[in-house]
Amino acid sequence: QVQLVESGGGLAQAGGSLRLSCAASGWISSWNTMGWYRQAPGKQRELVAIITSRGSTNYADSVKGRFTISRDNAKNTVYLQMNTLKPEDTAVYYCNYRNTFDSSDYWGQGTQVTVSS
């Protein structure tokens, strides 16, 4: 089992910045992918950014150049730095952990990000 605890999020103005953190605990595989997904009201959950334990990253086109994902493997923590926020970034952001060996998937409880225009 893996537990994910998210922090950060909240309210920001358009053009502003926020930083999300997600700490994983429990049985952590040395080979894993951690990342962020988001779900806006009435929409499906979508990928925002992911990062492997080796540091390879992948971003949604809508956030490229504005968001940066990073991780601290010693702390089993992933971060999402969100800059130049737009109202369309408003959503509940979910942290995800995936074990590369068995593809088991774990989710955080979600944190609300609201961007006002």
Secondary structure per residue as TSV (DSSP state, phi and psi in degrees):
chain	resnum	aa	ss	phi	psi
A	1	Q	-	360.0	144.8
A	2	V	E	-127.3	133.5
A	3	Q	E	-110.6	139.9
A	4	L	E	-122.3	127.9
A	5	V	E	-120.3	117.1
A	6	E	E	-96.2	151.9
A	7	S	E	-148.1	165.1
A	8	G	E	96.9	-160.5
A	9	G	-	80.8	-170.3
A	10	G	E	121.3	-149.5
A	11	L	E	-109.7	135.5
A	12	A	E	-141.8	157.2
A	13	Q	E	-87.4	155.4
A	14	A	T	-55.6	134.4
A	15	G	T	91.6	-10.2
A	16	G	-	-85.9	-171.1
A	17	S	-	-133.6	151.6
A	18	L	E	-144.8	157.8
A	19	R	E	-130.4	129.0
A	20	L	E	-105.6	145.0
A	21	S	E	-128.7	150.1
A	22	C	E	-144.8	117.9
A	23	A	E	-103.5	129.3
A	24	A	E	-102.2	142.8
A	25	S	E	-142.2	163.7
A	26	G	E	107.7	-145.1
A	27	W	S	-85.1	97.8
A	28	I	-	-100.6	119.8
A	29	S	-	-75.3	147.8
A	30	S	S	-70.5	-18.1
A	31	W	S	-116.7	108.1
A	32	N	E	-154.7	166.9
A	33	T	E	-123.3	132.9
A	34	M	E	-122.2	152.7
A	35	G	E	-174.4	-172.1
A	36	W	E	-127.3	137.8
A	37	Y	E	-125.0	162.0
A	38	R	E	-140.6	155.3
A	39	Q	E	-139.4	116.7
A	40	A	-	-91.3	157.4
A	41	P	T	-55.0	129.0
A	42	G	T	78.0	5.0
A	43	K	S	-121.6	163.2
A	44	Q	-	-78.9	156.7
A	45	R	-	-65.8	136.8
A	46	E	E	-132.5	153.2
A	47	L	E	-70.2	138.2
A	48	V	E	-105.2	-57.6
A	49	A	E	-163.4	146.0
A	50	I	E	-135.3	157.3
A	51	I	E	-143.7	133.2
A	52	T	E	-83.7	169.7
A	53	S	T	-66.1	-16.4
A	54	R	T	-90.9	-8.0
A	55	G	-	101.1	3.3
A	56	S	-	-73.1	139.9
A	57	T	E	-123.3	158.2
A	58	N	E	-146.5	135.7
A	59	Y	E	-125.9	149.9
A	60	A	-	-67.4	144.9
A	61	D	G	-57.1	-34.2
A	62	S	G	-68.0	-16.1
A	63	V	G	-116.8	-4.9
A	64	K	T	-57.7	134.4
A	65	G	T	85.4	-11.5
A	66	R	T	-116.0	-36.7
A	67	F	E	-107.6	147.7
A	68	T	E	-133.1	126.3
A	69	I	E	-101.7	142.1
A	70	S	E	-149.0	169.4
A	71	R	E	-149.7	154.7
A	72	D	E	-119.2	101.9
A	73	N	T	-65.4	-30.7
A	74	A	T	-65.1	-29.6
A	75	K	T	-103.5	0.2
A	76	N	T	50.8	44.2
A	77	T	E	-126.1	138.6
A	78	V	E	-117.3	145.1
A	79	Y	E	-123.7	151.5
A	80	L	E	-132.2	108.7
A	81	Q	E	-90.0	119.3
A	82	M	E	-112.7	114.2
A	83	N	-	-115.0	164.8
A	84	T	S	47.2	51.0
A	85	L	-	-64.0	147.2
A	86	K	-	-121.7	154.9
A	87	P	G	-54.5	-32.4
A	88	E	G	-71.9	-5.8
A	89	D	G	-82.0	-7.5
A	90	T	-	-61.6	124.3
A	91	A	E	-178.1	171.5
A	92	V	E	-89.2	126.7
A	93	Y	E	-101.4	130.6
A	94	Y	E	-116.4	133.7
A	95	C	E	-83.9	143.2
A	96	N	E	-131.8	140.9
A	97	Y	E	-126.2	131.0
A	98	R	E	-129.5	126.4
A	99	N	E	-77.5	122.2
A	100	T	T	-65.3	-32.5
A	101	F	T	-71.3	-47.7
A	102	D	T	-117.0	5.4
A	103	S	-	60.5	19.2
A	104	S	-	-67.5	145.1
A	105	D	E	-123.5	135.5
A	106	Y	E	-133.5	148.2
A	107	W	E	-127.4	146.9
A	108	G	-	-79.4	177.6
A	109	Q	-	-80.5	-13.8
A	110	G	-	95.6	144.6
A	111	T	E	-135.3	136.2
A	112	Q	E	-81.5	132.8
A	113	V	E	-120.7	123.1
A	114	T	E	-123.9	125.3
A	115	V	E	-115.9	120.1
A	116	S	E	-95.0	147.7
A	117	S	-	-89.1	360.0
